[in-house]
């Protein structure tokens, strides 16, 4: 049995589904960030799988297109994680909680 594009996309879809369920169900800001990171990694897996099997689907045969997209997504994910964690630390210092239901930034 060979592993083809459908297998990679199935795993990517399952990871994305788990990530979105974590991001929507959790009330902790750190858990929501972890769900978002899982969704971004699922997208990276699909980019790499399309890059791997690009010979059958691409107009021009450039196998590094998916890798370039993954580098950009990882860069954005790292910046997002750094900013979001810094904001979470500041909110925790101010409010002493990271529960998203209890955080109301319009009220002191």
C-alpha positions in Angstrom: 0.0 0.0 0.0 1.4 3.4 -0.9 0.7 6.7 0.8 -0.8 9.1 -1.6 -2.3 12.6 -1.6 -5.6 11.6 -0.2 -4.0 10.2 3.0 -2.1 13.4 3.6 -5.1 15.5 3.1 -7.2 13.3 5.4 -4.7 13.7 8.2 -4.5 17.4 7.5 -8.3 17.7 7.6 -8.4 15.8 10.9 -5.7 18.0 12.4 -7.6 21.1 11.2 -10.8 19.8 12.7 -9.2 19.1 16.1 -7.6 22.5 16.0 -10.8 24.4 15.3 -12.7 22.4 18.0 -10.0 23.3 20.5 -10.0 27.0 19.5 -13.8 27.2 19.7 -14.4 25.1 22.9 -11.7 26.3 25.2 -11.9 29.4 27.4 -8.3 29.6 28.3 -6.4 32.0 26.0 -3.3 29.7 25.9 -5.4 26.7 24.8 -7.1 28.9 22.0 -3.6 29.8 20.8 -2.6 26.1 20.8 -5.7 25.3 18.7 -4.8 28.1 16.2 -1.2 26.8 15.9 -2.6 23.3 15.3 -4.7 24.6 12.4 -1.7 26.4 10.9 0.3 23.2 11.1 -2.5 21.3 9.3 -2.4 23.9 6.5 1.3 23.4 6.4 0.9 19.7 6.0 -1.5 20.2 3.1 0.9 22.7 1.4 3.7 20.2 1.7 1.6 17.3 0.5 0.5 19.3 -2.6 4.1 20.2 -3.1 5.2 16.6 -2.9 2.6 15.4 -5.4 2.8 18.5 -7.6 3.9 16.6 -10.7 0.3 15.4 -11.4 -1.5 18.7 -10.5 0.8 21.6 -11.2 1.0 23.5 -14.5 4.7 24.0 -14.1 6.7 21.5 -12.2 8.2 23.5 -9.4 8.3 21.3 -6.2 9.5 24.1 -3.9 6.3 26.2 -4.1 4.7 24.5 -1.1 7.9 24.8 0.9 8.0 28.5 0.3 4.4 28.9 1.5 5.2 26.8 4.6 8.1 29.1 5.5 5.8 32.2 5.2 3.1 30.5 7.3 5.7 29.5 10.0 7.0 33.1 10.1 3.5 34.5 10.6 2.7 31.8 13.2 5.8 32.6 15.2 5.0 36.3 15.1 1.4 35.6 16.1 2.5 33.4 18.9 4.9 35.9 20.3 2.5 38.8 20.2 -0.4 36.8 21.6 1.6 35.4 24.4 2.9 38.8 25.3 -0.6 40.1 25.4 -1.7 37.2 27.5 1.1 37.9 30.0 0.1 41.5 30.2 -3.6 40.7 30.6 -2.7 38.1 33.3 -0.7 40.7 35.2 -3.6 43.2 35.0 -6.6 40.9 35.5 -5.0 37.8 37.1 -6.8 35.5 34.7 -6.5 34.3 31.1 -10.1 33.1 31.0 -11.6 34.7 27.8 -15.1 34.9 29.3 -13.9 37.0 32.3 -11.7 39.4 30.3 -13.4 42.7 29.5 -10.8 45.2 28.4 -13.3 48.1 28.2 -13.8 48.1 31.9 -11.1 48.7 34.6 
